[in-house]
């Protein structure tokens, strides 16, 4: 898999989590990748990838309007987004999750945004 927003290793992790979710397993992994807009306030913490289409990712979505929530987004759609200063979305190459997704959700809902 060669996608501009995720590495092959991240793709494999996202897909493994997606396969577990599709099999009905209740999992609460740490986010695999953080994608963000450098010139806006949107952030996506992604934990899984739909094994059927390989494009639909699931995770915590924060569009910068004070209402972060769990949801899905297509990687292909993310790759086409540009911010107000025409900067494309980017993968945070230095992101390393320190808690499971449920904790990121709890903290984001308390604070109105993803804080780290």
ZITAKA-V919960 format. One record per helix or strand of 3 or more residues. SS is the DSSP state (H for helix, E for strand). FROM is the first residue (numbers start at 1). LEN is the number of residues. If there is no record, write none. Layout:
ss=[SS/SS]
from=[FROM/FROM]
len=[LEN/LEN]
This chain:
ss=[H/E/E/E/E/H/E/H]
from=[8/33/43/56/69/75/88/101]
len=[15/5/7/7/6/5/4/11]
